[in-house]
Every structure is written in C-alpha cells, then in structure tokens.
Amino acid sequence: MRRLAAISLSVLAAACVPSSVETADSGRMQKKAEVVQPIATPAPAPAPTPTPDPTPTGPSTFVYDGKLTQGGWIRGQVPAGTVSARLGEQELILDESGRFFAAFDRDAGPTTALVARRADGRELRSPLTVSPREWDIERVNIARRTGGASEAFMRIRRPELARIVAARAEETGASGWSQDFIWPATGRISGRFGSQRIYRGEPGSYHSGIDIAPGAGVPFVSPADGVVVLAADDEFSLEGKLIIVDHGQGLNSAFLHASRIVVEEGQRVKQGQLLGNIGSSGRATGPHLHWSLKWRDARLDPLLFTGPMS
C-alpha cells in the first residue's frame, strides 16, 4: 500500500509541473523565454513628384489679319493659354494651334471685340473697328409686292430650306478656311454682293452673293479645300442644281443654278477641283454662277476673299 501511495504521489507531482521547459544554468533553474519575431512593416511609397504645368506658348495677345469691313473676314491666332474665344457673342472654333476664322455680316455694326478666356477665368479683349461700306442701292418708286409666298409654294420650299440649314450646320474639320481663295470661274460679273432695291422707302432683300456669267456650260471649281455637304441634283425651286462646300470653322460656299454637278455629298474636294458646269436651273434669268459665302449666320462678300478678277 505504501508503494502504491508513493507511485500515486509521484504521478500527481508530475502532473503539477509547469508546461514551460526548465534548464539548469550554474546550479539554478531558469525558464527559457520564447523568442517572438517582429512583423516587418512595409515603408510607405514615396509621394510622386508633381509635374509642373507646361508654360503656354504663343502670342501674348490676339494676332490676326483680314478684311475688317462689312462682309469681310478675320483670321488669326489666340493668346497663349486661351481655353476658349469669341467674336462678340459668337464662339470661335480653335484648331490645335489656336488658330481661328471669323467674319462680319453685310450689316455688321462699327465695333466689336475678340475675347479670349484663360484657364484661370480671366478674359483678354481686343477691340475691333469694322468699317462701313457703300452698297449699290436702287430706289424705285413702286410699292413692294405684298402677300408673301403661297402655301402651295412653301410646301415645296420648307424641305429645301431644311436641307440647306442642315448642310450649313455640318462641321467637317475641313481646312480651306486657312487658304487664299481663288475664283470658281472667271467672266463677266453680272451681280454684286450687297446690292439692294428700296421700294418707296421699304428695303427689299439684298443680293447675298456674286454672279459670274461666262456662258452656259462653262466649268466651275472649288475656291478652296472643303467637303461637299449638299449636292442637290434634284433642282431646288429657287437655287436649281445646288452645291454647298464646307471649308471648316463655320465657313461655307454655295453655288447656284448649275447645269451639271460632278461631285457628291461627303466628298472631299481640293482647291481648283471641278464641281460642275454653269447653267440657269432654278429661278434664273440666264446662265450664270451665283456664288455666296456664309460664316455661321453672317453673309460675306466673295470679292473680299479673292481680290479683283484677273
């Protein structure tokens, strides 16, 4: 019994030994400490060095040339750092170099301004003086016809006008606006831009283009590079066979009364490329080419783009 008690006491003593491991060192009992490895914390990534904004290049103010007169035009470059620009209240289209085209209506007022807006919101203004012109005015002592067009005619005319408006609104990215224009045909000038009749004090519509009358069947060409946005081989009631060419930046040419059209809509044309042949289609008293130019809603004088006919 004593032996069994001793064995039981030994087992009980063993069960009470701590779970940590003990070792002898210089006659003393010491506990071996557990070694805990520290967790490495990654260093934060260095903040990127900010790239300075590039210094804008270009002129410090507007640079331009052109014909600053009624029915004329202006072409130039905006100041460095410009984000948008306008002529008066009309927004300008800027190319990748900051170049622009703008123009002045036949009845434009005497003053306007080019305005550039920069990224910080500041505006730079360049005042412009638009010189007046003396138009060929004929005063007649008869009353102007009243009543307007009939509804039957307008049912035909409205879809034609819608096609013209849509064509002139197209932005094709053409670059003909930057060229020196050439005459689409040469010959006798039978009608000048801006001429007008006054009926007993009431003004009638003015002539919106220039008429060139070299004879029936004479070919005519594009005065500058562009894209054909309308080629109406089906005759319009007034214009007859009509071609409109977009020269970019809101500038376009219209050619009326053709006898034949040799281009189609969407076609890119180069300066001097054949467009068609002169005729008397539509409402015309004889064979001639009516050439008109528009920038947005402004009517322009083609003679100010080409200079005198040689």
Residue, then its C-alpha position, 0 to 999 in steps of 0.5 A: m500500500r505504501r508503494l502504491a501511495a508513493i507511485s500515486l504521489s509521484v504521478l500527481a507531482a508530475a502532473c503539477v509541473p509547469s508546461s514551460v521547459e526548465t534548464a539548469d544554468s550554474g546550479r539554478m533553474q531558469k525558464k527559457a523565454e520564447v523568442v517572438q519575431p517582429i512583423a516587418t512593416p512595409a515603408p510607405a511609397p514615396a509621394p510622386t513628384p508633381t509635374p509642373d504645368p507646361t508654360p503656354t506658348g504663343p502670342s501674348t495677345f490676339v494676332y490676326d489679319g483680314k478684311l475688317t469691313q462689312g462682309g469681310w473676314i478675320r483670321g488669326q491666332v489666340p493668346a497663349g493659354t486661351v481655353s476658349a474665344r469669341l467674336g462678340e457673342q459668337e464662339l470661335i472654333l480653335d484648331e490645335s494651334g489656336r488658330f481661328f476664322a471669323a467674319f462680319d455680316r453685310d450689316a455688321g455694326p462699327t465695333t466689336a471685340l475678340v475675347a479670349r478666356r484663360a484657364d484661370g477665368r480671366e478674359l483678354r479683349s481686343p477691340l475691333t473697328v469694322s468699317p462701313r461700306e457703300w452698297d449699290i442701292e436702287r430706289v424705285n418708286i413702286a410699292r413692294r409686292t405684298g402677300g408673301a409666298s403661297e402655301a402651295f409654294m412653301r410646301i415645296r420650299r420648307p424641305e429645301l430650306a431644311r436641307i440647306v440649314a442642315a448642310r450649313a450646320e455640318e462641321t467637317g474639320a475641313s481646312g480651306w478656311s486657312q487658304d487664299f481663295i481663288w475664283p470658281a470661274t472667271g467672266r463677266i460679273s453680272g451681280r454684286f454682293g450687297s446690292q439692294r432695291i428700296y421700294r418707296g422707302e421699304p428695303g427689299s432683300y439684298h443680293s447675298g452673293i456674286d454672279i459670274a456669267p461666262g456662258a452656259g456650260v462653262p466649268f466651275v471649281s472649288p475656291a478652296d479645300g472643303v467637303v461637299v455637304l449638299a449636292a442637290d441634283d434634284e433642282f431646288s425651286l429657287e437655287g436649281k442644281l445646288i452645291i454647298v462646300d464646307h471649308g471648316q470653322g463655320l465657313n461655307s460656299a454655295f453655288l447656284h443654278a448649275s447645269r451639271i454637278v460632278v461631285e457628291e455629298g461627303q466628298r472631299v474636294k481640293q482647291g481648283q477641283l471641278l464641281g460642275n458646269i454653269g447653267s440657269s436651273g432654278r429661278a434664273t434669268g440666264p446662265h450664270l454662277h451665283w456664288s455666296l459665302k456664309w460664316r455661321d449666320a453672317r453673309l460675306d462678300p466673295l470679292l473680299f476673299t479673292g481680290p479683283m478678277s484677273 
